[in-house]
Amino acid sequence: MQTCKVYETNELVGLKFTTNEDCSACIHIYSHGPDWEGYFSPVGHNVVVLPREKLPWLQAQLAAVGISYTEVPVVSMGDLPPEEVAALRRQRKFLGTPEDKKQLLEELRKKYGA
């Protein structure tokens, strides 16, 4: 039986792609790579999160096909002040439309630079 490694937030890196096609290509490349069963998470808005230790291999693969990305920070809920976590949970509870979710994500990106 294979076990799953638990990563600390600082061991993870987010990659933001400019297009959905580039993000999809990254997911395809990674999922067909030598260590695809490890942690890898597409999180939406053309962002994927993976262990920093896996980045060199993926970087080479993406460069070989001309795909670029921007590294973005990975923030844990535990890194945020309690009042901000509570506000996010309240907002998530009342999010109903994709536009509401998009607006919330844009506000978070502006605030945290992601």
Backbone as CSV, one residue per row, in Angstrom:
resi,resn,N_x,N_y,N_z,CA_x,CA_y,CA_z,C_x,C_y,C_z
1,MET,0.840,-1.173,0.000,0.000,0.000,0.000,0.889,1.241,0.000
2,GLN,0.557,2.184,-0.875,1.322,3.414,-0.966,0.781,4.431,0.025
3,THR,1.685,5.145,0.693,1.251,6.178,1.621,1.415,7.544,0.963
4,CYS,0.653,8.478,1.424,0.695,9.832,0.899,1.487,10.709,1.862
5,LYS,2.462,11.437,1.347,3.243,12.336,2.181,2.436,13.597,2.469
6,VAL,2.513,14.077,3.683,1.872,15.330,4.070,2.913,16.440,3.952
7,TYR,2.561,17.495,3.262,3.474,18.616,3.050,3.077,19.813,3.886
8,GLU,4.078,20.529,4.363,3.855,21.817,5.009,3.604,22.854,3.905
9,THR,2.890,23.901,4.232,2.583,24.932,3.240,3.840,25.479,2.589
10,ASN,4.914,25.670,3.368,6.136,26.240,2.800,6.874,25.264,1.881
11,GLU,6.431,24.010,1.829,7.022,23.027,0.921,6.266,22.961,-0.409
12,LEU,5.204,23.759,-0.517,4.382,23.751,-1.713,4.599,25.023,-2.527
13,VAL,4.355,24.925,-3.819,4.453,26.082,-4.699,3.223,26.093,-5.596
14,GLY,2.726,27.292,-5.839,1.620,27.457,-6.772,2.162,27.939,-8.106
15,LEU,1.610,27.404,-9.190,1.982,27.846,-10.526,0.735,28.413,-11.194
16,LYS,0.818,29.658,-11.649,-0.307,30.322,-12.318,0.020,30.439,-13.797
17,PHE,-0.913,29.953,-14.608,-0.745,29.983,-16.055,-1.633,31.061,-16.645
18,THR,-1.216,31.616,-17.778,-1.990,32.695,-18.385,-3.221,32.187,-19.111
19,THR,-3.191,30.928,-19.534,-4.349,30.393,-20.253,-4.786,29.063,-19.653
20,ASN,-6.034,28.748,-19.861,-6.569,27.469,-19.438,-5.873,26.326,-20.180
21,GLU,-5.528,26.562,-21.439,-4.853,25.541,-22.240,-3.495,25.193,-21.650
22,ASP,-2.732,26.218,-21.248,-1.415,25.963,-20.644,-1.558,25.222,-19.323
23,CYS,-2.551,25.616,-18.532,-2.785,24.939,-17.257,-3.166,23.475,-17.500
24,SER,-4.040,23.240,-18.456,-4.442,21.870,-18.786,-3.259,21.056,-19.280
25,ALA,-2.392,21.674,-20.075,-1.197,20.977,-20.556,-0.286,20.609,-19.386
26,CYS,-0.141,21.508,-18.420,0.666,21.219,-17.235,0.103,20.018,-16.486
27,ILE,-1.204,20.007,-16.303,-1.846,18.898,-15.592,-1.597,17.595,-16.348
28,HIS,-1.713,17.641,-17.665,-1.481,16.448,-18.485,-0.029,15.979,-18.358
29,ILE,0.905,16.908,-18.481,2.324,16.553,-18.388,2.638,15.943,-17.031
30,TYR,2.183,16.602,-15.975,2.480,16.112,-14.625,1.855,14.748,-14.379
31,SER,0.619,14.566,-14.832,-0.076,13.307,-14.575,0.498,12.143,-15.364
32,HIS,1.305,12.429,-16.371,1.961,11.368,-17.137,3.449,11.273,-16.801
33,GLY,3.869,11.977,-15.760,5.273,11.978,-15.364,5.633,10.803,-14.477
34,PRO,6.891,10.745,-14.075,7.373,9.605,-13.299,6.827,9.524,-11.876
35,ASP,6.352,10.629,-11.328,5.906,10.617,-9.933,4.514,11.220,-9.807
36,TRP,3.643,10.886,-10.722,2.334,11.526,-10.790,1.420,11.185,-9.630
37,GLU,1.710,10.136,-8.876,0.837,9.765,-7.769,1.049,10.622,-6.525
38,GLY,2.064,11.473,-6.564,2.306,12.350,-5.429,1.300,13.485,-5.384
39,TYR,1.461,14.365,-4.434,0.545,15.490,-4.243,0.592,16.431,-5.434
40,PHE,-0.560,16.771,-5.945,-0.700,17.730,-7.041,-2.148,18.167,-7.032
41,SER,-2.399,19.474,-7.021,-3.775,19.926,-6.896,-4.079,21.082,-7.839
42,PRO,-4.936,20.847,-8.849,-5.441,21.984,-9.616,-6.456,22.722,-8.734
43,VAL,-6.253,24.010,-8.517,-7.113,24.731,-7.582,-8.049,25.726,-8.261
44,GLY,-8.038,25.761,-9.571,-8.913,26.688,-10.286,-8.189,27.954,-10.683
45,HIS,-8.798,28.699,-11.570,-8.246,29.964,-12.063,-6.838,29.794,-12.614
46,ASN,-6.630,28.680,-13.318,-5.353,28.384,-13.979,-4.183,28.283,-13.005
47,VAL,-4.461,27.805,-11.803,-3.419,27.621,-10.787,-3.376,26.153,-10.373
48,VAL,-2.159,25.630,-10.254,-1.951,24.295,-9.698,-0.986,24.417,-8.526
49,VAL,-1.101,23.503,-7.575,-0.216,23.485,-6.413,0.492,22.137,-6.390
50,LEU,1.801,22.173,-6.188,2.574,20.946,-6.128,3.741,21.121,-5.164
51,PRO,4.359,20.010,-4.757,5.524,20.116,-3.881,6.682,20.796,-4.620
52,ARG,7.347,21.704,-3.950,8.478,22.423,-4.550,9.553,21.451,-5.040
53,GLU,9.696,20.323,-4.365,10.719,19.342,-4.749,10.457,18.735,-6.135
54,LYS,9.216,18.808,-6.609,8.863,18.262,-7.923,9.011,19.305,-9.032
55,LEU,9.232,20.553,-8.657,9.256,21.637,-9.627,10.361,21.518,-10.680
56,PRO,11.593,21.146,-10.333,12.636,21.091,-11.375,12.261,20.195,-12.562
57,TRP,11.722,19.015,-12.286,11.330,18.122,-13.381,10.233,18.764,-14.221
58,LEU,9.210,19.302,-13.560,8.085,19.895,-14.285,8.528,21.133,-15.050
59,GLN,9.408,21.923,-14.450,9.937,23.126,-15.105,10.571,22.767,-16.446
60,ALA,11.387,21.726,-16.445,12.061,21.295,-17.676,11.052,20.842,-18.724
61,GLN,10.036,20.112,-18.297,9.014,19.625,-19.225,8.223,20.784,-19.832
62,LEU,7.857,21.746,-19.004,7.084,22.889,-19.484,7.916,23.755,-20.423
63,ALA,9.181,23.969,-20.068,10.067,24.775,-20.915,10.247,24.114,-22.288
64,ALA,10.310,22.790,-22.304,10.505,22.062,-23.558,9.357,22.273,-24.549
65,VAL,8.171,22.573,-24.028,7.022,22.803,-24.913,6.592,24.275,-24.938
66,GLY,7.421,25.145,-24.361,7.180,26.578,-24.443,6.071,27.112,-23.550
67,ILE,5.825,26.432,-22.429,4.789,26.902,-21.504,5.454,27.636,-20.345
68,SER,4.980,28.857,-20.099,5.520,29.634,-18.981,4.449,29.781,-17.913
69,TYR,4.882,30.169,-16.734,3.992,30.327,-15.590,4.613,31.324,-14.640
70,THR,3.839,31.711,-13.660,4.317,32.574,-12.584,4.140,31.814,-11.281
71,GLU,5.172,31.816,-10.445,5.030,31.189,-9.124,4.181,32.096,-8.243
72,VAL,3.250,31.481,-7.521,2.398,32.226,-6.590,2.477,31.559,-5.227
73,PRO,2.309,32.342,-4.160,2.410,31.755,-2.819,1.227,30.841,-2.512
74,VAL,1.494,29.859,-1.690,0.442,28.981,-1.185,0.187,29.405,0.252
75,VAL,-1.048,29.790,0.531,-1.410,30.296,1.850,-2.336,29.295,2.524
76,SER,-2.001,28.945,3.739,-2.836,28.046,4.526,-3.830,28.867,5.337
77,MET,-5.001,28.302,5.556,-5.971,28.989,6.421,-5.352,29.259,7.791
78,GLY,-4.453,28.387,8.227,-3.803,28.567,9.521,-2.860,29.752,9.565
79,ASP,-2.468,30.262,8.383,-1.580,31.421,8.315,-2.345,32.741,8.408
80,LEU,-3.661,32.662,8.324,-4.476,33.877,8.335,-4.960,34.185,9.745
81,PRO,-5.212,35.455,10.042,-5.762,35.813,11.346,-7.157,35.193,11.511
82,PRO,-7.525,34.826,12.728,-8.817,34.174,12.973,-10.016,34.956,12.426
83,GLU,-9.980,36.278,12.542,-11.120,37.056,12.047,-11.247,36.972,10.521
84,GLU,-10.110,36.849,9.838,-10.162,36.714,8.381,-10.675,35.333,7.970
85,VAL,-10.280,34.309,8.698,-10.790,32.957,8.444,-12.308,32.942,8.643
86,ALA,-12.764,33.558,9.718,-14.206,33.611,9.986,-14.934,34.345,8.862
87,ALA,-14.357,35.441,8.392,-14.988,36.199,7.303,-15.041,35.373,6.026
88,LEU,-13.968,34.660,5.728,-13.951,33.805,4.535,-14.993,32.704,4.636
89,ARG,-15.111,32.120,5.808,-16.110,31.060,5.987,-17.525,31.607,5.830
90,ARG,-17.760,32.801,6.352,-19.085,33.413,6.200,-19.365,33.685,4.722
91,GLN,-18.371,34.221,4.032,-18.548,34.522,2.614,-18.776,33.241,1.818
92,ARG,-18.009,32.211,2.118,-18.162,30.948,1.393,-19.561,30.378,1.604
93,LYS,-20.081,30.542,2.799,-21.406,30.031,3.133,-22.478,30.672,2.251
94,PHE,-22.270,31.939,1.905,-23.285,32.658,1.153,-22.974,32.785,-0.330
95,LEU,-21.868,32.233,-0.778,-21.548,32.294,-2.199,-22.521,31.412,-2.968
96,GLY,-23.164,32.000,-3.938,-24.128,31.219,-4.677,-23.793,31.088,-6.149
97,THR,-23.229,32.138,-6.738,-22.982,32.119,-8.168,-21.487,32.089,-8.456
98,PRO,-21.116,31.630,-9.644,-19.700,31.668,-10.021,-19.133,33.086,-9.999
99,GLU,-19.961,34.084,-10.312,-19.491,35.468,-10.271,-19.149,35.901,-8.847
100,ASP,-19.946,35.454,-7.869,-19.641,35.755,-6.469,-18.294,35.159,-6.082
101,LYS,-18.064,33.927,-6.486,-16.798,33.262,-6.171,-15.634,33.967,-6.846
102,LYS,-15.840,34.367,-8.105,-14.787,35.068,-8.839,-14.433,36.380,-8.146
103,GLN,-15.446,37.118,-7.706,-15.216,38.386,-7.021,-14.421,38.181,-5.726
104,LEU,-14.786,37.161,-4.947,-14.070,36.880,-3.703,-12.617,36.526,-3.980
105,LEU,-12.373,35.692,-4.982,-11.001,35.320,-5.315,-10.187,36.532,-5.759
106,GLU,-10.794,37.423,-6.536,-10.090,38.631,-6.959,-9.721,39.500,-5.757
107,GLU,-10.625,39.628,-4.801,-10.338,40.402,-3.589,-9.175,39.796,-2.813
108,LEU,-9.150,38.465,-2.707,-8.065,37.783,-2.001,-6.745,37.948,-2.742
109,ARG,-6.787,37.877,-4.071,-5.563,38.051,-4.850,-4.982,39.444,-4.654
110,LYS,-5.857,40.448,-4.663,-5.387,41.820,-4.450,-4.772,41.975,-3.072
111,LYS,-5.404,41.350,-2.093,-4.946,41.500,-0.714,-3.622,40.774,-0.479
112,TYR,-3.471,39.582,-1.074,-2.295,38.743,-0.792,-1.314,38.691,-1.951
113,GLY,-1.619,39.373,-3.038,-0.690,39.423,-4.155,-0.553,38.118,-4.911
114,ALA,-1.514,37.243,-4.800,-1.438,35.946,-5.495,-2.127,36.023,-6.823
